[in-house]
Amino acid sequence: MSDLLPFILILAGALGGAWALRRSWNLGGGQGRLPWLLSGWVLLAASLITPAWVLGTVRGPFIALALIPLAALLLVATGFQIRTARAGRTGRDSLAPEPLERPGSTWRTVLRWSLAGPIGMIAALAIGIAYAVWMPGAAQTRLVVGGLLVPVVWGAAMAWTLADNRIIRATAVLVGTALVGFTASILKGFA
C-alpha cells in the first residue's frame, strides 16, 4: 500500500488543481477568479515537484508528468455529454470550418507556396541552428535536438501559413524568424 500512496497523492493533487482551474475558467472574468486560478496552479506544481523527494529526482517528475494529464482528462471526462445534432447545418456552421475562401490570384498562390515550402524551411533551420548554438549541454545533444526541431517547426509553419488569411503577416513572421535565428547563431558561433 505504501508504494501506491504517492500515485494516489499525485492523482489527487492533479485532480484538485485541474478542478480549481476549471472553476476559475467557469467564473470567466468575474471577481473571485484569482484564488481559484492560483490554487489550481499551485496544486499542479506541487503535484509535479513533490514526487521528486518521494520517488526520486528522475522517477518522481516522470511519473507525475504521466499522471497529471491523466487526472485532467478524467476530470474533463466527467463533464461528457451526448447532444443531439442540429438539423440543417451547413458547411460553414460545422464544428471544424474550412479556411475562408480566398481569391485565387497568382501572386498569393506563389507566395503561399513559397511560405509553406522553402521560406518555412529556412525559418525552421534558423530555429534549429539557433537552438544548437545557444542551448547548454553536450554539442552532440544540441545538434541532434536542433535537427529534430527542424521538421516539427517546418510542419507548424506550413500549417500556419496555409491556414492564415493574412499572408503578409505570415511572410513577415517567417522572414523575421529566419533573420533573428541566423543572426543570433552567427553572433555567438558554435562552441
Backbone as JSON Lines, residues from 0, in Angstrom:
{"i":0,"aa":"M","n":[0.82,-1.19,0.0],"ca":[0.0,0.0,0.0],"c":[0.87,1.26,0.0]}
{"i":1,"aa":"S","n":[2.05,1.2,0.67],"ca":[2.9,2.38,0.74],"c":[3.45,2.75,-0.64]}
{"i":2,"aa":"D","n":[3.61,1.77,-1.55],"ca":[4.08,2.08,-2.9],"c":[3.0,2.77,-3.72]}
{"i":3,"aa":"L","n":[1.75,2.51,-3.4],"ca":[0.63,3.09,-4.13],"c":[0.28,4.49,-3.65]}
{"i":4,"aa":"L","n":[0.66,4.84,-2.44],"ca":[0.31,6.12,-1.85],"c":[0.8,7.33,-2.65]}
{"i":5,"aa":"P","n":[2.06,7.36,-3.13],"ca":[2.49,8.53,-3.93],"c":[1.67,8.71,-5.2]}
{"i":6,"aa":"F","n":[1.3,7.6,-5.83],"ca":[0.5,7.7,-7.05],"c":[-0.88,8.28,-6.75]}
{"i":7,"aa":"I","n":[-1.48,7.85,-5.66],"ca":[-2.8,8.37,-5.27],"c":[-2.7,9.86,-4.93]}
{"i":8,"aa":"L","n":[-1.62,10.25,-4.25],"ca":[-1.45,11.66,-3.9],"c":[-1.22,12.52,-5.13]}
{"i":9,"aa":"I","n":[-0.45,12.02,-6.09],"ca":[-0.24,12.77,-7.33],"c":[-1.57,12.96,-8.06]}
{"i":10,"aa":"L","n":[-2.34,11.87,-8.18],"ca":[-3.63,11.95,-8.85],"c":[-4.58,12.89,-8.12]}
{"i":11,"aa":"A","n":[-4.59,12.84,-6.79],"ca":[-5.49,13.71,-6.02],"c":[-5.08,15.17,-6.19]}
{"i":12,"aa":"G","n":[-3.79,15.47,-6.11],"ca":[-3.33,16.84,-6.3],"c":[-3.62,17.35,-7.7]}
{"i":13,"aa":"A","n":[-3.42,16.49,-8.69],"ca":[-3.67,16.89,-10.06],"c":[-5.16,17.1,-10.31]}
{"i":14,"aa":"L","n":[-5.99,16.23,-9.75],"ca":[-7.44,16.41,-9.88],"c":[-7.89,17.7,-9.22]}
{"i":15,"aa":"G","n":[-7.36,17.97,-8.02],"ca":[-7.71,19.21,-7.33],"c":[-7.27,20.43,-8.1]}
{"i":16,"aa":"G","n":[-6.06,20.4,-8.63],"ca":[-5.57,21.53,-9.42],"c":[-6.37,21.74,-10.69]}
{"i":17,"aa":"A","n":[-6.67,20.66,-11.39],"ca":[-7.46,20.77,-12.62],"c":[-8.87,21.27,-12.31]}
{"i":18,"aa":"W","n":[-9.46,20.79,-11.2],"ca":[-10.8,21.23,-10.82],"c":[-10.79,22.72,-10.49]}
{"i":19,"aa":"A","n":[-9.76,23.2,-9.77],"ca":[-9.68,24.62,-9.42],"c":[-9.5,25.48,-10.67]}
{"i":20,"aa":"L","n":[-8.69,25.02,-11.62],"ca":[-8.53,25.76,-12.87],"c":[-9.83,25.78,-13.67]}
{"i":21,"aa":"R","n":[-10.55,24.67,-13.67],"ca":[-11.83,24.63,-14.37],"c":[-12.84,25.56,-13.71]}
{"i":22,"aa":"R","n":[-12.82,25.59,-12.4],"ca":[-13.72,26.5,-11.67],"c":[-13.37,27.95,-12.0]}
{"i":23,"aa":"S","n":[-12.08,28.26,-12.07],"ca":[-11.64,29.61,-12.44],"c":[-12.11,29.95,-13.86]}
{"i":24,"aa":"W","n":[-12.02,28.98,-14.76],"ca":[-12.45,29.19,-16.14],"c":[-13.95,29.45,-16.2]}
{"i":25,"aa":"N","n":[-14.72,28.71,-15.42],"ca":[-16.18,28.88,-15.43],"c":[-16.61,30.21,-14.85]}
{"i":26,"aa":"L","n":[-15.81,30.79,-13.96],"ca":[-16.15,32.1,-13.41],"c":[-15.92,33.22,-14.43]}
{"i":27,"aa":"G","n":[-15.17,32.96,-15.47],"ca":[-14.92,33.95,-16.51],"c":[-14.07,35.08,-15.98]}
{"i":28,"aa":"G","n":[-14.44,36.3,-16.33],"ca":[-13.67,37.47,-15.91],"c":[-14.16,38.05,-14.6]}
{"i":29,"aa":"G","n":[-15.05,37.34,-13.91],"ca":[-15.63,37.87,-12.68],"c":[-14.66,37.87,-11.52]}
{"i":30,"aa":"Q","n":[-15.1,38.51,-10.45],"ca":[-14.28,38.56,-9.25],"c":[-14.31,37.2,-8.58]}
{"i":31,"aa":"G","n":[-13.29,36.92,-7.82],"ca":[-13.18,35.62,-7.17],"c":[-12.5,34.58,-8.03]}
{"i":32,"aa":"R","n":[-12.06,34.96,-9.2],"ca":[-11.41,34.02,-10.11],"c":[-9.96,33.77,-9.72]}
{"i":33,"aa":"L","n":[-9.27,34.81,-9.25],"ca":[-7.84,34.73,-8.96],"c":[-7.49,33.67,-7.91]}
{"i":34,"aa":"P","n":[-8.21,33.55,-6.8],"ca":[-7.85,32.5,-5.84],"c":[-7.95,31.09,-6.43]}
{"i":35,"aa":"W","n":[-8.96,30.86,-7.24],"ca":[-9.1,29.54,-7.88],"c":[-7.96,29.29,-8.86]}
{"i":36,"aa":"L","n":[-7.61,30.31,-9.6],"ca":[-6.54,30.19,-10.57],"c":[-5.2,29.9,-9.89]}
{"i":37,"aa":"L","n":[-4.89,30.67,-8.87],"ca":[-3.63,30.47,-8.16],"c":[-3.58,29.12,-7.46]}
{"i":38,"aa":"S","n":[-4.68,28.74,-6.79],"ca":[-4.68,27.45,-6.09],"c":[-4.56,26.29,-7.07]}
{"i":39,"aa":"G","n":[-5.16,26.41,-8.24],"ca":[-5.03,25.36,-9.24],"c":[-3.6,25.18,-9.71]}
{"i":40,"aa":"W","n":[-2.93,26.3,-10.01],"ca":[-1.55,26.2,-10.47],"c":[-0.62,25.73,-9.37]}
{"i":41,"aa":"V","n":[-0.89,26.16,-8.13],"ca":[-0.05,25.71,-7.01],"c":[-0.2,24.21,-6.8]}
{"i":42,"aa":"L","n":[-1.42,23.71,-6.86],"ca":[-1.64,22.27,-6.7],"c":[-0.97,21.47,-7.82]}
{"i":43,"aa":"L","n":[-1.08,21.96,-9.05],"ca":[-0.43,21.25,-10.16],"c":[1.09,21.28,-10.02]}
{"i":44,"aa":"A","n":[1.64,22.41,-9.62],"ca":[3.09,22.5,-9.43],"c":[3.54,21.59,-8.29]}
{"i":45,"aa":"A","n":[2.76,21.56,-7.21],"ca":[3.12,20.68,-6.08],"c":[3.02,19.22,-6.5]}
{"i":46,"aa":"S","n":[2.04,18.89,-7.32],"ca":[1.9,17.51,-7.79],"c":[3.05,17.1,-8.7]}
{"i":47,"aa":"L","n":[3.69,18.07,-9.3],"ca":[4.82,17.79,-10.18],"c":[6.15,17.77,-9.41]}
{"i":48,"aa":"I","n":[6.31,18.66,-8.46],"ca":[7.59,18.81,-7.77],"c":[7.74,17.86,-6.58]}
{"i":49,"aa":"T","n":[6.68,17.68,-5.81],"ca":[6.76,16.86,-4.59],"c":[7.2,15.42,-4.84]}
{"i":50,"aa":"P","n":[6.76,14.76,-5.9],"ca":[7.21,13.37,-6.12],"c":[8.72,13.22,-6.29]}
{"i":51,"aa":"A","n":[9.41,14.31,-6.59],"ca":[10.87,14.22,-6.72],"c":[11.51,13.82,-5.4]}
{"i":52,"aa":"W","n":[10.95,14.25,-4.28],"ca":[11.51,13.89,-2.97],"c":[11.08,12.5,-2.55]}
{"i":53,"aa":"V","n":[9.89,12.1,-2.95],"ca":[9.37,10.81,-2.5],"c":[9.85,9.66,-3.39]}
{"i":54,"aa":"L","n":[9.79,9.85,-4.7],"ca":[10.1,8.77,-5.64],"c":[11.46,8.89,-6.3]}
{"i":55,"aa":"G","n":[12.16,9.98,-6.09],"ca":[13.46,10.19,-6.72],"c":[13.41,11.35,-7.69]}
{"i":56,"aa":"T","n":[14.57,11.93,-7.96],"ca":[14.61,13.14,-8.77],"c":[14.29,12.9,-10.25]}
{"i":57,"aa":"V","n":[14.46,11.71,-10.73],"ca":[14.13,11.42,-12.12],"c":[12.79,10.71,-12.22]}
{"i":58,"aa":"R","n":[12.61,9.71,-11.43],"ca":[11.4,8.88,-11.49],"c":[10.16,9.65,-11.05]}
{"i":59,"aa":"G","n":[10.28,10.48,-10.01],"ca":[9.12,11.2,-9.48],"c":[8.48,12.14,-10.47]}
{"i":60,"aa":"P","n":[9.24,13.11,-11.03],"ca":[8.63,14.0,-12.02],"c":[8.16,13.27,-13.27]}
{"i":61,"aa":"F","n":[8.86,12.21,-13.66],"ca":[8.43,11.44,-14.83],"c":[7.04,10.83,-14.6]}
{"i":62,"aa":"I","n":[6.86,10.22,-13.44],"ca":[5.56,9.63,-13.13],"c":[4.5,10.72,-13.0]}
{"i":63,"aa":"A","n":[4.87,11.86,-12.39],"ca":[3.92,12.95,-12.25],"c":[3.5,13.5,-13.62]}
{"i":64,"aa":"L","n":[4.46,13.62,-14.54],"ca":[4.13,14.1,-15.88],"c":[3.22,13.13,-16.64]}
{"i":65,"aa":"A","n":[3.23,11.88,-16.25],"ca":[2.32,10.92,-16.87],"c":[0.94,10.94,-16.21]}
{"i":66,"aa":"L","n":[0.9,11.17,-14.9],"ca":[-0.37,11.09,-14.17],"c":[-1.17,12.39,-14.18]}
{"i":67,"aa":"I","n":[-0.51,13.53,-14.24],"ca":[-1.23,14.81,-14.2],"c":[-2.16,14.96,-15.41]}
{"i":68,"aa":"P","n":[-1.7,14.72,-16.64],"ca":[-2.64,14.81,-17.77],"c":[-3.76,13.77,-17.68]}
{"i":69,"aa":"L","n":[-3.45,12.6,-17.14],"ca":[-4.48,11.58,-16.96],"c":[-5.57,12.06,-16.01]}
{"i":70,"aa":"A","n":[-5.16,12.7,-14.91],"ca":[-6.14,13.23,-13.96],"c":[-6.96,14.34,-14.6]}
{"i":71,"aa":"A","n":[-6.34,15.22,-15.36],"ca":[-7.08,16.29,-16.03],"c":[-8.05,15.71,-17.06]}
{"i":72,"aa":"L","n":[-7.63,14.67,-17.76],"ca":[-8.52,14.02,-18.73],"c":[-9.71,13.37,-18.03]}
{"i":73,"aa":"L","n":[-9.46,12.75,-16.88],"ca":[-10.57,12.17,-16.12],"c":[-11.55,13.24,-15.66]}
{"i":74,"aa":"L","n":[-11.05,14.4,-15.26],"ca":[-11.92,15.49,-14.86],"c":[-12.75,16.0,-16.03]}
{"i":75,"aa":"V","n":[-12.11,16.14,-17.18],"ca":[-12.84,16.58,-18.36],"c":[-13.89,15.55,-18.76]}
{"i":76,"aa":"A","n":[-13.55,14.26,-18.62],"ca":[-14.49,13.2,-18.99],"c":[-15.73,13.17,-18.09]}
{"i":77,"aa":"T","n":[-15.63,13.71,-16.88],"ca":[-16.82,13.74,-16.01],"c":[-17.88,14.67,-16.54]}
{"i":78,"aa":"G","n":[-17.51,15.64,-17.36],"ca":[-18.48,16.56,-17.93],"c":[-18.95,16.16,-19.32]}
{"i":79,"aa":"F","n":[-18.69,14.93,-19.71],"ca":[-19.05,14.44,-21.05],"c":[-20.56,14.42,-21.22]}
{"i":80,"aa":"Q","n":[-21.04,14.94,-22.34],"ca":[-22.47,14.93,-22.65],"c":[-22.65,14.48,-24.09]}
{"i":81,"aa":"I","n":[-23.73,13.78,-24.33],"ca":[-24.09,13.43,-25.7],"c":[-25.23,14.34,-26.1]}
{"i":82,"aa":"R","n":[-25.02,15.13,-27.11],"ca":[-26.03,16.08,-27.56],"c":[-26.56,15.63,-28.91]}
{"i":83,"aa":"T","n":[-27.81,15.95,-29.14],"ca":[-28.4,15.62,-30.44],"c":[-27.94,16.65,-31.45]}
{"i":84,"aa":"A","n":[-27.73,16.19,-32.66],"ca":[-27.26,17.07,-33.72],"c":[-28.37,18.01,-34.16]}
{"i":85,"aa":"R","n":[-27.98,19.21,-34.51],"ca":[-28.96,20.16,-35.03],"c":[-29.24,19.83,-36.48]}
{"i":86,"aa":"A","n":[-30.46,19.94,-36.84],"ca":[-30.85,19.66,-38.22],"c":[-30.54,20.86,-39.1]}
{"i":87,"aa":"G","n":[-30.18,20.6,-40.32],"ca":[-29.99,21.65,-41.3],"c":[-28.69,22.42,-41.17]}
{"i":88,"aa":"R","n":[-27.66,21.82,-40.66],"ca":[-26.37,22.51,-40.59],"c":[-25.76,22.62,-41.96]}
{"i":89,"aa":"T","n":[-25.18,23.76,-42.22],"ca":[-24.47,23.92,-43.49],"c":[-22.97,23.75,-43.23]}
{"i":90,"aa":"G","n":[-22.19,23.76,-44.28],"ca":[-20.75,23.57,-44.15],"c":[-20.07,24.65,-43.32]}
{"i":91,"aa":"R","n":[-20.57,25.88,-43.35],"ca":[-19.96,26.98,-42.61],"c":[-20.22,26.86,-41.1]}
{"i":92,"aa":"D","n":[-21.3,26.2,-40.71],"ca":[-21.64,26.1,-39.29],"c":[-21.1,24.83,-38.65]}
{"i":93,"aa":"S","n":[-20.23,24.13,-39.34],"ca":[-19.72,22.88,-38.79],"c":[-18.76,23.15,-37.65]}
{"i":94,"aa":"L","n":[-18.43,22.11,-36.9],"ca":[-17.53,22.26,-35.77],"c":[-16.13,22.62,-36.21]}
{"i":95,"aa":"A","n":[-15.72,22.15,-37.37],"ca":[-14.38,22.46,-37.89],"c":[-14.53,23.11,-39.25]}
{"i":96,"aa":"P","n":[-14.76,24.42,-39.27],"ca":[-15.0,25.07,-40.56],"c":[-13.75,25.08,-41.42]}
{"i":97,"aa":"E","n":[-13.96,25.08,-42.7],"ca":[-12.87,25.14,-43.66],"c":[-12.26,26.54,-43.64]}
{"i":98,"aa":"P","n":[-11.0,26.67,-44.06],"ca":[-10.42,28.02,-44.15],"c":[-11.25,28.87,-45.11]}
{"i":99,"aa":"L","n":[-11.21,30.16,-44.87],"ca":[-12.0,31.07,-45.7],"c":[-11.62,30.92,-47.16]}
{"i":100,"aa":"E","n":[-12.61,31.09,-48.0],"ca":[-12.35,31.04,-49.43],"c":[-11.58,32.3,-49.81]}
{"i":101,"aa":"R","n":[-10.44,32.11,-50.44],"ca":[-9.6,33.23,-50.82],"c":[-9.7,33.47,-52.32]}
{"i":102,"aa":"P","n":[-9.53,34.71,-52.71],"ca":[-9.49,34.94,-54.15],"c":[-8.24,34.27,-54.74]}
{"i":103,"aa":"G","n":[-8.39,33.7,-55.89],"ca":[-7.31,32.91,-56.48],"c":[-6.35,33.7,-57.34]}
{"i":104,"aa":"S","n":[-5.64,34.66,-56.76],"ca":[-4.66,35.41,-57.55],"c":[-3.35,34.63,-57.61]}
{"i":105,"aa":"T","n":[-2.61,34.88,-58.67],"ca":[-1.37,34.15,-58.9],"c":[-0.32,34.48,-57.86]}
{"i":106,"aa":"W","n":[-0.17,35.75,-57.53],"ca":[0.88,36.14,-56.58],"c":[0.62,35.57,-55.2]}
{"i":107,"aa":"R","n":[-0.66,35.49,-54.78],"ca":[-0.98,34.91,-53.47],"c":[-0.64,33.41,-53.46]}
{"i":108,"aa":"T","n":[-0.95,32.74,-54.55],"ca":[-0.68,31.31,-54.64],"c":[0.82,31.05,-54.58]}
{"i":109,"aa":"V","n":[1.6,31.82,-55.33],"ca":[3.05,31.64,-55.34],"c":[3.64,31.97,-53.98]}
{"i":110,"aa":"L","n":[3.18,33.06,-53.35],"ca":[3.7,33.45,-52.04],"c":[3.33,32.41,-50.99]}
{"i":111,"aa":"R","n":[2.1,31.93,-51.02],"ca":[1.67,30.92,-50.04],"c":[2.47,29.63,-50.21]}
{"i":112,"aa":"W","n":[2.72,29.22,-51.47],"ca":[3.53,28.02,-51.72],"c":[4.95,28.25,-51.23]}
{"i":113,"aa":"S","n":[5.5,29.44,-51.47],"ca":[6.87,29.74,-51.02],"c":[6.97,29.76,-49.51]}
{"i":114,"aa":"L","n":[5.96,30.31,-48.84],"ca":[5.97,30.36,-47.38],"c":[5.87,28.96,-46.78]}
{"i":115,"aa":"A","n":[5.01,28.13,-47.33],"ca":[4.83,26.78,-46.8],"c":[6.05,25.91,-47.09]}
{"i":116,"aa":"G","n":[6.73,26.17,-48.19],"ca":[7.87,25.34,-48.57],"c":[9.2,25.92,-48.16]}
{"i":117,"aa":"P","n":[9.89,26.58,-49.09],"ca":[11.28,26.98,-48.81],"c":[11.45,28.03,-47.71]}
{"i":118,"aa":"I","n":[10.57,29.02,-47.63],"ca":[10.75,30.05,-46.6],"c":[10.47,29.47,-45.22]}
{"i":119,"aa":"G","n":[9.45,28.63,-45.11],"ca":[9.18,27.96,-43.83],"c":[10.33,27.05,-43.43]}
{"i":120,"aa":"M","n":[10.93,26.38,-44.41],"ca":[12.08,25.51,-44.12],"c":[13.28,26.33,-43.64]}
{"i":121,"aa":"I","n":[13.51,27.46,-44.26],"ca":[14.64,28.31,-43.86],"c":[14.42,28.83,-42.44]}
{"i":122,"aa":"A","n":[13.19,29.23,-42.11],"ca":[12.89,29.69,-40.74],"c":[13.07,28.55,-39.75]}
{"i":123,"aa":"A","n":[12.65,27.35,-40.12],"ca":[12.82,26.19,-39.23],"c":[14.3,25.87,-39.04]}
{"i":124,"aa":"L","n":[15.1,25.95,-40.1],"ca":[16.54,25.74,-39.97],"c":[17.18,26.79,-39.07]}
{"i":125,"aa":"A","n":[16.71,28.04,-39.17],"ca":[17.25,29.09,-38.31],"c":[16.97,28.78,-36.85]}
{"i":126,"aa":"I","n":[15.77,28.29,-36.55],"ca":[15.44,27.95,-35.17],"c":[16.26,26.75,-34.7]}
{"i":127,"aa":"G","n":[16.41,25.73,-35.54],"ca":[17.2,24.56,-35.18],"c":[18.66,24.89,-34.95]}
{"i":128,"aa":"I","n":[19.22,25.73,-35.8],"ca":[20.63,26.11,-35.64],"c":[20.81,26.99,-34.42]}
{"i":129,"aa":"A","n":[19.89,27.93,-34.2],"ca":[19.98,28.78,-33.02],"c":[19.88,27.95,-31.74]}
{"i":130,"aa":"Y","n":[19.04,26.91,-31.77],"ca":[18.96,26.02,-30.6],"c":[20.29,25.32,-30.37]}
{"i":131,"aa":"A","n":[20.87,24.8,-31.45],"ca":[22.15,24.09,-31.31],"c":[23.27,25.0,-30.85]}
{"i":132,"aa":"V","n":[23.2,26.27,-31.18],"ca":[24.26,27.21,-30.82],"c":[24.08,27.73,-29.39]}
{"i":133,"aa":"W","n":[22.86,28.05,-29.0],"ca":[22.64,28.77,-27.75],"c":[22.35,27.89,-26.54]}
{"i":134,"aa":"M","n":[21.84,26.7,-26.71],"ca":[21.47,25.87,-25.55],"c":[22.7,25.26,-24.9]}
{"i":135,"aa":"P","n":[22.65,25.09,-23.58],"ca":[23.78,24.45,-22.9],"c":[23.73,22.94,-23.09]}
{"i":136,"aa":"G","n":[24.82,22.29,-22.83],"ca":[24.88,20.84,-22.91],"c":[25.95,20.38,-23.88]}
{"i":137,"aa":"A","n":[25.99,19.07,-24.07],"ca":[26.98,18.49,-24.98],"c":[26.64,18.88,-26.42]}
{"i":138,"aa":"A","n":[27.68,19.07,-27.21],"ca":[27.49,19.51,-28.59],"c":[26.67,18.51,-29.4]}
{"i":139,"aa":"Q","n":[26.9,17.2,-29.17],"ca":[26.16,16.18,-29.92],"c":[24.67,16.25,-29.61]}
{"i":140,"aa":"T","n":[24.34,16.45,-28.34],"ca":[22.93,16.52,-27.95],"c":[22.26,17.74,-28.54]}
{"i":141,"aa":"R","n":[22.95,18.86,-28.5],"ca":[22.39,20.09,-29.06],"c":[22.15,19.95,-30.56]}
{"i":142,"aa":"L","n":[23.07,19.31,-31.26],"ca":[22.9,19.12,-32.7],"c":[21.74,18.2,-33.03]}
{"i":143,"aa":"V","n":[21.61,17.13,-32.26],"ca":[20.52,16.18,-32.52],"c":[19.17,16.82,-32.23]}
{"i":144,"aa":"V","n":[19.06,17.5,-31.09],"ca":[17.78,18.12,-30.74],"c":[17.46,19.25,-31.72]}
{"i":145,"aa":"G","n":[18.45,20.05,-32.08],"ca":[18.24,21.09,-33.08],"c":[17.78,20.51,-34.41]}
{"i":146,"aa":"G","n":[18.39,19.39,-34.81],"ca":[17.98,18.73,-36.05],"c":[16.57,18.16,-35.98]}
{"i":147,"aa":"L","n":[16.19,17.67,-34.8],"ca":[14.83,17.14,-34.64],"c":[13.78,18.25,-34.57]}
{"i":148,"aa":"L","n":[14.21,19.44,-34.17],"ca":[13.28,20.57,-34.13],"c":[12.88,21.03,-35.53]}
{"i":149,"aa":"V","n":[13.79,20.91,-36.48],"ca":[13.56,21.48,-37.81],"c":[12.29,20.94,-38.48]}
{"i":150,"aa":"P","n":[12.05,19.63,-38.58],"ca":[10.82,19.2,-39.26],"c":[9.55,19.57,-38.49]}
{"i":151,"aa":"V","n":[9.64,19.62,-37.16],"ca":[8.46,19.99,-36.37],"c":[8.1,21.44,-36.61]}
{"i":152,"aa":"V","n":[9.1,22.31,-36.56],"ca":[8.85,23.74,-36.78],"c":[8.44,23.99,-38.23]}
{"i":153,"aa":"W","n":[9.03,23.27,-39.16],"ca":[8.66,23.44,-40.56],"c":[7.2,23.02,-40.77]}
{"i":154,"aa":"G","n":[6.79,21.92,-40.19],"ca":[5.4,21.5,-40.29],"c":[4.44,22.51,-39.68]}
{"i":155,"aa":"A","n":[4.82,23.08,-38.53],"ca":[3.98,24.09,-37.9],"c":[3.89,25.34,-38.77]}
{"i":156,"aa":"A","n":[5.01,25.74,-39.36],"ca":[5.0,26.9,-40.24],"c":[4.15,26.64,-41.48]}
{"i":157,"aa":"M","n":[4.24,25.43,-41.99],"ca":[3.45,25.06,-43.15],"c":[1.95,25.13,-42.85]}
{"i":158,"aa":"A","n":[1.56,24.52,-41.74],"ca":[0.14,24.51,-41.37],"c":[-0.35,25.93,-41.11]}
{"i":159,"aa":"W","n":[0.46,26.73,-40.45],"ca":[0.03,28.09,-40.13],"c":[-0.12,28.94,-41.39]}
{"i":160,"aa":"T","n":[0.85,28.89,-42.28],"ca":[0.77,29.75,-43.47],"c":[-0.35,29.32,-44.41]}
{"i":161,"aa":"L","n":[-0.67,28.05,-44.45],"ca":[-1.75,27.61,-45.32],"c":[-3.12,27.92,-44.72]}
{"i":162,"aa":"A","n":[-3.21,28.05,-43.41],"ca":[-4.5,28.32,-42.77],"c":[-4.73,29.8,-42.51]}
{"i":163,"aa":"D","n":[-3.67,30.59,-42.44],"ca":[-3.8,32.0,-42.1],"c":[-4.31,32.79,-43.31]}
{"i":164,"aa":"N","n":[-5.23,33.71,-43.05],"ca":[-5.77,34.52,-44.13],"c":[-4.94,35.76,-44.41]}
{"i":165,"aa":"R","n":[-4.09,36.13,-43.48],"ca":[-3.25,37.31,-43.66],"c":[-1.86,36.87,-44.08]}
{"i":166,"aa":"I","n":[-1.65,36.84,-45.35],"ca":[-0.42,36.28,-45.91],"c":[0.78,37.19,-45.67]}
{"i":167,"aa":"I","n":[0.56,38.48,-45.6],"ca":[1.68,39.4,-45.36],"c":[2.21,39.23,-43.94]}
{"i":168,"aa":"R","n":[1.31,39.01,-42.98],"ca":[1.74,38.76,-41.6],"c":[2.59,37.49,-41.53]}
{"i":169,"aa":"A","n":[2.15,36.44,-42.2],"ca":[2.91,35.18,-42.21],"c":[4.28,35.39,-42.84]}
{"i":170,"aa":"T","n":[4.33,36.17,-43.9],"ca":[5.61,36.46,-44.54],"c":[6.54,37.2,-43.59]}
{"i":171,"aa":"A","n":[6.02,38.21,-42.92],"ca":[6.85,39.0,-42.0],"c":[7.37,38.14,-40.85]}
{"i":172,"aa":"V","n":[6.51,37.29,-40.3],"ca":[6.93,36.47,-39.15],"c":[7.99,35.45,-39.57]}
{"i":173,"aa":"L","n":[7.78,34.77,-40.68],"ca":[8.75,33.75,-41.1],"c":[10.09,34.36,-41.52]}
{"i":174,"aa":"V","n":[10.06,35.45,-42.25],"ca":[11.31,36.1,-42.66],"c":[12.01,36.67,-41.42]}
{"i":175,"aa":"G","n":[11.25,37.28,-40.51],"ca":[11.83,37.8,-39.28],"c":[12.43,36.71,-38.42]}
{"i":176,"aa":"T","n":[11.75,35.57,-38.33],"ca":[12.27,34.44,-37.56],"c":[13.58,33.94,-38.16]}
{"i":177,"aa":"A","n":[13.63,33.84,-39.47],"ca":[14.86,33.39,-40.12],"c":[16.01,34.37,-39.87]}
{"i":178,"aa":"L","n":[15.74,35.66,-40.01],"ca":[16.78,36.66,-39.8],"c":[17.27,36.67,-38.36]}
{"i":179,"aa":"V","n":[16.36,36.63,-37.4],"ca":[16.75,36.65,-35.99],"c":[17.51,35.38,-35.62]}
{"i":180,"aa":"G","n":[17.03,34.22,-36.08],"ca":[17.69,32.96,-35.77],"c":[19.09,32.86,-36.31]}
{"i":181,"aa":"F","n":[19.27,33.22,-37.58],"ca":[20.6,33.14,-38.17],"c":[21.53,34.21,-37.6]}
{"i":182,"aa":"T","n":[21.01,35.42,-37.34],"ca":[21.83,36.46,-36.74],"c":[22.32,36.07,-35.37]}
{"i":183,"aa":"A","n":[21.41,35.52,-34.55],"ca":[21.8,35.08,-33.21],"c":[22.85,33.98,-33.28]}
{"i":184,"aa":"S","n":[22.7,33.07,-34.22],"ca":[23.66,31.98,-34.37],"c":[25.03,32.49,-34.8]}
{"i":185,"aa":"I","n":[25.03,33.44,-35.72],"ca":[26.3,33.99,-36.21],"c":[27.01,34.77,-35.11]}
{"i":186,"aa":"L","n":[26.25,35.51,-34.32],"ca":[26.85,36.33,-33.27],"c":[27.54,35.49,-32.21]}
{"i":187,"aa":"K","n":[26.94,34.36,-31.86],"ca":[27.54,33.54,-30.8],"c":[28.57,32.56,-31.37]}
{"i":188,"aa":"G","n":[28.25,31.92,-32.47],"ca":[29.15,30.9,-33.02],"c":[28.99,29.59,-32.26]}
{"i":189,"aa":"F","n":[29.32,28.5,-32.9],"ca":[29.18,27.18,-32.28],"c":[30.45,26.84,-31.52]}
{"i":190,"aa":"A","n":[30.29,26.64,-30.21],"ca":[31.48,26.33,-29.41],"c":[31.37,25.0,-28.74]}
